[in-house]
Amino acid sequence: MKSLHTDVAVIGAGTAGLAAYRAARGAGKRALLIEGGPYGTTCARVGCMPSKLLIAAAEAAHGAAHAKAFGVHIDGAVRVDGREVMDRVRRERDRFVGFVLQGVENIPAQDKVAGYARFVSDTVLRVDDAIEIQAGNVVIATGSRPSVPASFAALGDRMVINDDVFAWQDLPRSVAVFGPGVIGLELGQALARLGVRVRVFGVSGSLGGISDPDVRQRARRVFQDEFYLDPDARVLSTARVGDQVEVRFLALDNTEKTEYFDYALVATGRKPNVDGLDLHQTSIELDARGVPLFNRDTLQAGQSPIFIAGDANADVPLLHEAADEGRIAGMNAARFPDVQPGLRRAPLAVVFSDPQIAVVGTPYARLASGSFVTGEVDFGDQGRSRVMLKNKGMLHVYADIESGVFLGAEMVGPAAEHMGHLLAWSVQQRMTIGQMLDMPFYHPVVEEGLRTALRDAAARLEQARTAEKRAA
């Protein structure tokens, strides 16, 4: 068996793994990058980028189909060529993957190890039973994979995950989507706008990661106006019938229906790729899911020389978070045992549906009842939104009663990807509602809606403080 020695061994060459490798090398340490699958990040291959390509096509089709509202008429029906749509998705996807591969090619060959690693001990790894690596420290950056309930196994190749969608040569006629989270909602709406018959089924009412019940209910109504969506569906059975998927369910009107689809797209979450690492051979403690317990500021697992970053730790499975975590983990692995907290940015999550969804800072579900006020704006009559016929949705901002500090926000509405950034910057700067209102707001812009919500929050803060004084 071949034996290798290194200061830092990084398992996984995705976004977090590449960042960890570069951080360790930047600190002057020897580092090995171990990858068993193809190079190219989840984002580039089957995540962020190909999904946005499909969404862009869907937005073009939707805009053309609804242009008459502006007095712009397109002669004849809007025709979507599924093969052309998917051809562009794949071509541009491959281009983005190519950029990642170029970066990997620049890594010295002696620093790359092909194969799947397993732990023999905290600092000894075995790769495909052919190579033994003795490392000073290890970074786990093995990413995640779709989590598919066993009940869908009987559907065979009629059951697909988001990875499969981007390999399609043409658009199908119909798809049943299970799971209205980020992936299911984005892909479900995009396919519907491209002319695919879509039904989206969820459980427990969850929708796009929204925890504020009022915002979630508004989002539910907005999306249901466009395509079939039941976030609290009662699916009675799924079965394969020939080359189709049979779905029996109770519809929104509470009647039992049976429909047939070309595919069942299962978007019911993802699970971290840690089950094949033989973590039981290490000294680290695992949670009930088998994921290492770790410090999210240092990414260190207990007091061990093992660090875990990116989707593998199941904390915040987003690309920018994975990049930050990889950098922190790689730096701390390089200077172990001098482990230091790294910069963790304000939480920001965006769903690229239409209208978009954004969750910033502390979400509603994690706020202590009675400690905060909510400021609100309805985009129905917001000036710029109405001009663009994007006047759907609402924004809630949350402020601490005692300090007036802006805590977070949840939103479904126009330009949420941009509004979310302004709000995330405000959270990270620990700005008060008053300080945010002192910032400039141009006219006419969607951000004026944010100002309306902030003014509402300021008024509610004043009311809450007046009530406290009276009670005292």
C-alpha positions in Angstrom: 0.0 0.0 0.0 1.3 3.4 -1.0 2.0 5.8 2.0 1.7 9.6 1.9 2.3 12.2 4.5 0.8 15.7 4.7 0.1 18.5 7.1 -3.6 18.8 6.0 -5.7 16.2 4.2 -8.9 17.6 2.7 -11.6 15.1 1.8 -13.8 16.4 -1.0 -13.0 18.9 -3.8 -16.3 20.9 -3.9 -16.6 24.5 -2.9 -15.7 24.0 0.8 -12.9 21.5 0.0 -11.2 23.8 -2.5 -11.4 26.7 -0.1 -9.9 24.6 2.7 -7.1 23.4 0.5 -6.2 26.9 -0.7 -6.3 28.2 2.9 -4.0 25.5 4.1 -1.6 26.1 1.2 -1.8 29.8 1.8 -0.7 29.3 5.3 2.4 27.5 4.1 1.4 24.0 4.9 1.4 20.8 2.7 -2.1 19.8 1.7 -3.7 16.9 -0.2 -7.1 17.1 -1.9 -8.9 13.8 -2.0 -11.8 13.3 -4.4 -13.6 10.1 -5.4 -16.1 11.5 -7.8 -15.8 14.0 -10.8 -14.5 17.4 -10.1 -16.9 20.3 -10.3 -19.0 21.7 -7.5 -22.6 20.8 -6.6 -23.5 24.4 -7.4 -22.0 24.4 -10.9 -23.1 20.8 -11.9 -26.5 20.3 -10.5 -27.4 23.2 -8.2 -27.3 27.0 -8.3 -26.3 27.6 -11.9 -28.2 25.0 -14.0 -31.4 25.8 -12.0 -31.0 29.5 -12.7 -30.6 28.7 -16.4 -33.9 26.8 -16.4 -35.5 29.6 -14.4 -34.2 32.2 -16.9 -35.9 30.4 -19.8 -39.1 30.1 -17.8 -39.0 33.9 -17.0 -38.6 34.6 -20.7 -41.6 32.4 -21.6 -43.7 33.9 -18.8 -42.8 37.5 -19.8 -43.7 36.8 -23.4 -47.0 35.2 -22.5 -48.0 38.1 -20.3 -46.8 41.0 -22.4 -50.3 42.0 -23.4 -50.9 43.4 -19.9 -48.5 46.2 -20.9 -50.2 46.7 -24.3 -47.6 44.6 -26.0 -49.1 41.9 -28.2 -47.2 38.9 -29.6 -48.9 37.5 -32.7 -49.7 33.8 -32.2 -49.1 31.6 -29.2 -45.7 31.6 -27.4 -43.9 28.4 -28.4 -41.4 26.8 -26.0 -38.9 24.4 -27.7 -38.0 22.0 -24.9 -34.9 20.7 -26.7 -33.5 24.2 -27.3 -34.2 25.1 -23.6 -32.4 22.1 -22.3 -29.6 22.4 -24.8 -28.8 25.9 -23.5 -29.1 24.7 -19.9 -26.6 22.0 -20.5 -24.2 24.1 -22.6 -24.0 26.9 -20.1 -23.9 24.5 -17.2 -20.9 22.8 -18.8 -19.3 26.2 -19.2 -19.7 27.0 -15.5 -18.3 23.5 -14.6 -15.4 24.3 -16.9 -14.4 27.3 -14.9 -14.3 25.1 -11.8 -12.2 22.5 -13.6 -9.7 25.1 -14.7 -9.2 26.0 -11.1 -8.6 22.3 -10.2 -6.2 21.8 -13.1 -4.0 24.6 -11.6 -3.6 22.5 -8.5 -0.3 20.5 -8.6 -0.8 16.9 -9.5 1.0 15.7 -6.5 -1.5 17.5 -4.3 -4.5 15.6 -5.8 -5.5 12.0 -4.7 -8.2 10.2 -6.6 -10.4 7.8 -4.6 -12.7 7.6 -1.6 -11.2 8.2 1.9 -12.1 6.4 5.1 -10.8 7.1 8.6 -8.5 4.6 10.2 -7.9 7.0 13.1 -8.2 10.8 13.7 -5.2 11.5 11.5 -4.8 8.4 9.3 -6.9 7.9 6.1 -7.2 5.0 3.7 -8.1 5.7 0.1 -9.7 2.9 -1.8 -7.5 0.4 0.2 -4.6 1.5 -2.0 -3.2 4.6 -0.4 -2.7 5.3 3.3 -2.4 9.0 4.2 -0.9 10.1 7.5 -2.0 13.7 8.1 -1.4 16.3 10.8 -5.1 17.4 10.5 -8.1 16.5 8.4 -10.9 18.6 6.9 -14.1 16.8 6.0 -15.8 18.5 3.0 -17.7 15.7 1.4 -20.8 17.6 0.6 -24.3 16.2 0.5 -26.7 14.2 -1.7 -30.5 14.1 -2.3 -32.4 12.3 0.4 -35.0 10.1 -1.2 -37.7 8.3 0.9 -37.7 4.6 0.3 -41.4 4.8 -0.7 -40.4 6.2 -4.1 -38.0 3.4 -5.0 -40.7 1.4 -6.8 -41.0 4.2 -9.4 -37.7 3.2 -10.9 -36.4 5.6 -13.6 -39.7 7.5 -13.4 -38.4 8.9 -10.1 -35.9 11.7 -10.7 -33.9 14.2 -8.5 -32.7 17.6 -9.5 -29.4 16.1 -10.8 -31.4 14.2 -13.4 -33.4 17.2 -14.6 -30.4 18.9 -16.0 -29.5 15.9 -18.1 -32.9 15.9 -19.9 -32.7 16.3 -23.7 -36.2 17.6 -23.8 -38.9 18.9 -21.5 -41.5 16.2 -20.3 -45.2 16.8 -20.6 -45.9 16.4 -16.9 -44.1 16.2 -13.6 -45.3 15.6 -10.0 -43.0 17.5 -7.6 -42.6 16.2 -4.1 -41.2 18.9 -1.7 -41.9 22.6 -2.0 -38.5 23.6 -0.5 -36.0 25.7 -2.4 -35.3 23.1 -5.1 -38.9 21.9 -5.5 -40.4 25.4 -5.6 -37.8 26.8 -8.1 -37.9 23.8 -10.5 -41.7 23.3 -10.1 -42.5 26.9 -11.1 -39.9 27.0 -13.9 -41.3 23.8 -15.5 -44.9 25.0 -15.2 -43.9 28.3 -16.9 -42.3 26.3 -19.7 -45.5 24.5 -20.4 -45.1 21.3 -18.3 -48.1 20.2 -16.4 -47.0 20.4 -12.8 -48.4 19.5 -9.4 -46.3 20.3 -6.3 -47.0 18.4 -3.1 -45.6 19.2 0.3 -46.0 18.1 3.9 -46.8 20.1 7.1 -47.3 23.3 5.2 -43.6 24.1 4.8 -42.8 26.4 1.8 -39.5 27.8 0.6 -37.9 27.9 4.0 -40.4 30.6 5.3 -41.1 30.4 9.0 -43.3 33.5 9.4 -46.9 32.2 9.2 -48.2 35.4 7.6 -45.5 35.6 5.0 -45.8 31.8 4.3 -49.6 32.1 3.8 -49.1 35.0 1.4 -46.5 33.1 -0.6 -48.9 30.1 -0.7 -51.7 32.2 -2.2 -49.4 33.9 -4.7 -48.0 30.6 -6.0 -51.3 28.8 -6.0 -52.7 31.5 -8.4 -50.1 30.3 -11.0 -49.7 26.6 -10.6 -51.0 23.7 -8.5 -49.3 23.8 -5.1 -50.4 22.0 -1.9 -47.8 22.5 0.9 -49.9 20.3 3.2 -50.8 17.6 0.7 -52.5 14.3 1.5 -50.9 11.9 -1.0 -52.7 8.6 -0.8 -50.4 6.6 -3.0 -47.7 6.7 -5.7 -47.2 3.8 -8.1 -45.6 3.1 -11.5 -48.0 2.3 -14.2 -46.2 1.5 -17.4 -43.9 4.4 -18.1 -45.9 6.8 -16.0 -46.3 7.7 -12.3 -49.7 7.4 -10.8 -50.5 9.7 -7.9 -53.6 9.4 -5.8 -54.2 12.4 -3.7 -56.8 14.6 -2.0 -57.0 17.8 -4.0 -57.3 21.3 -2.5 -61.1 21.0 -2.7 -60.9 17.8 -0.6 -61.9 15.5 -3.5 -59.9 12.4 -4.3 -58.1 12.5 -7.6 -55.8 10.2 -9.6 -53.4 11.8 -12.1 -50.6 10.4 -14.2 -47.2 12.0 -14.8 -44.1 11.4 -16.9 -41.9 11.8 -13.8 -41.9 12.2 -10.1 -39.3 14.8 -9.1 -38.4 14.1 -5.5 -37.0 17.2 -3.8 -37.4 16.2 -0.2 -34.1 17.4 1.2 -30.5 16.5 1.2 -28.3 14.4 3.6 -24.6 14.9 4.4 -22.1 12.5 2.8 -20.5 11.3 6.0 -21.9 7.8 6.3 -19.1 6.3 4.3 -16.2 7.8 6.2 -16.0 5.3 9.0 -16.2 8.1 11.6 -16.6 5.5 14.3 -12.9 5.0 14.0 -12.3 8.5 15.2 -12.6 10.1 18.6 -15.2 12.7 17.5 -18.8 12.7 18.9 -21.6 12.3 16.4 -25.2 13.5 16.5 -28.3 11.3 15.9 -27.8 11.7 12.1 -24.2 10.5 12.3 -22.9 14.0 11.7 -19.9 15.2 13.8 -20.6 17.7 16.5 -18.6 20.8 15.8 -18.0 24.4 16.7 -19.6 26.5 13.9 -17.2 29.4 14.6 -14.0 27.3 14.2 -15.4 24.2 12.3 -13.5 22.0 14.7 -15.1 18.7 15.8 -14.7 18.6 19.6 -11.0 19.0 20.5 -9.9 16.7 17.7 -7.6 17.6 14.7 -10.7 17.1 12.5 -12.7 19.9 11.0 -15.8 19.8 8.9 -17.1 22.3 6.4 -19.8 22.9 3.8 -22.9 20.8 3.2 -21.2 17.9 5.0 -21.9 19.5 8.4 -25.6 20.0 7.6 -25.6 23.5 9.1 -26.2 26.1 6.3 -26.0 24.3 2.9 -25.3 27.4 0.8 -22.4 28.1 -1.5 -21.2 31.3 0.1 -21.4 29.6 3.5 -19.4 26.6 2.2 -16.7 28.9 0.9 -16.4 30.7 4.2 -16.5 27.5 6.2 -13.8 25.8 4.0 -11.5 28.8 4.4 -12.0 28.8 8.2 -11.5 25.0 8.5 -8.5 25.0 6.2 -6.8 27.9 8.1 -7.5 26.3 11.5 -6.3 22.9 10.3 -3.1 24.6 9.2 -2.4 26.3 12.5 -3.8 23.6 14.8 -3.8 23.6 17.8 -4.0 27.4 17.6 -7.6 27.3 16.6 -9.4 30.7 16.1 -13.0 31.7 15.4 -13.5 32.8 11.8 -15.8 35.4 10.3 -19.4 34.1 10.1 -21.5 36.4 8.0 -25.1 37.4 8.6 -27.5 34.6 7.5 -29.0 35.2 4.1 -31.0 32.7 2.0 -32.8 33.4 -1.3 -35.2 31.4 -3.3 -35.3 32.3 -7.0 -39.0 31.8 -7.5 -41.2 34.6 -8.8 -41.9 36.4 -6.6 -38.6 35.6 -4.9 -38.2 34.6 -1.3 -35.6 35.9 1.2 -34.9 35.0 4.8 -32.3 37.2 6.5 -30.8 37.3 10.0 -32.8 35.6 12.7 -35.9 34.0 11.2 -39.3 34.5 12.8 -39.4 31.0 14.3 -36.2 31.6 16.4 -37.3 35.0 17.9 -38.4 35.1 21.5 -42.1 35.9 21.8 -42.7 39.4 23.2 -39.2 40.6 22.7 -39.6 42.0 19.2 -42.0 44.0 16.9 -42.8 43.3 13.3 -42.9 46.0 10.6 -44.8 45.2 7.4 -45.2 46.2 3.9 -47.7 44.8 1.3 -46.3 45.0 -2.2 -49.8 45.1 -3.7 -49.8 48.9 -3.9 -46.0 49.6 -3.8 -45.3 52.0 -6.6 -42.4 50.6 -8.6 -43.7 47.0 -8.1 -47.0 48.0 -9.6 -45.3 49.7 -12.5 -43.6 46.4 -13.4 -46.6 44.3 -12.6 -44.6 42.6 -9.9 -46.8 43.8 -7.1 -47.3 40.6 -5.2 -46.1 39.5 -1.8 -45.1 41.1 1.5 -42.1 41.9 3.7 -41.8 41.5 7.5 -38.9 43.1 9.4 -38.2 42.3 13.0 -36.7 44.7 15.6 -35.7 44.2 19.2 -38.0 46.2 21.5 -35.3 47.1 24.1 -32.5 48.2 21.7 -34.3 48.9 18.5 -31.7 46.7 16.7 -32.8 45.1 13.4 -32.9 41.4 14.0 -34.0 39.9 10.7 -36.6 39.7 8.0 -38.7 37.3 5.9 -40.0 38.2 2.5 -41.9 37.0 -0.6 -41.9 39.7 -3.2 -40.1 41.5 -6.1 -36.3 41.9 -6.0 -35.9 39.9 -2.9 -32.4 38.8 -3.9 -31.3 42.5 -3.8 -33.4 43.5 -0.8 -32.0 40.5 1.1 -28.4 41.8 0.6 -29.3 45.2 2.0 -30.9 43.6 5.0 -28.1 41.1 5.6 -25.6 44.0 5.6 -27.8 45.8 8.1 -27.9 42.7 10.4 -24.1 42.3 10.2 -23.6 45.9 11.1 -26.1 45.6 14.0 -28.0 48.6 12.8 -31.0 50.0 14.5 -34.3 50.6 12.7 -33.6 54.4 13.1 -30.1 54.1 11.5 -31.6 52.1 8.6 -34.2 54.8 8.1 -31.4 57.4 7.9 -30.0 55.6 4.8 -30.9 57.0 1.3 -33.9 55.6 -0.6 -34.3 56.6 -4.2 -37.6 57.1 -6.0 -39.2 55.2 -7.6 -37.6 51.9 -6.5 -38.8 48.7 -4.8 -36.6 49.5 -1.8 -39.2 52.2 -0.9 -41.3 49.2 0.2 -38.5 48.4 2.7 -38.7 51.9 4.0 -42.4 51.5 4.5 -41.8 48.3 6.6 -39.1 50.1 8.6 -41.3 53.0 9.3 -44.0 50.6 10.5 -41.5 48.9 12.7 -40.4 52.2 14.2 -44.0 53.1 15.0 -44.5 49.8 16.7 -41.3 50.1 18.7 -42.7 53.5 20.0 -46.0 51.9 20.8 -44.3 49.0 22.7 -42.1 51.3 24.7 -45.0 53.6 25.6 -47.0 50.5 26.7 -44.0 49.4 28.9 -43.8 52.8 30.6 -47.5 52.8 31.3 -47.2 49.3 32.8 -44.3 50.3 35.0 
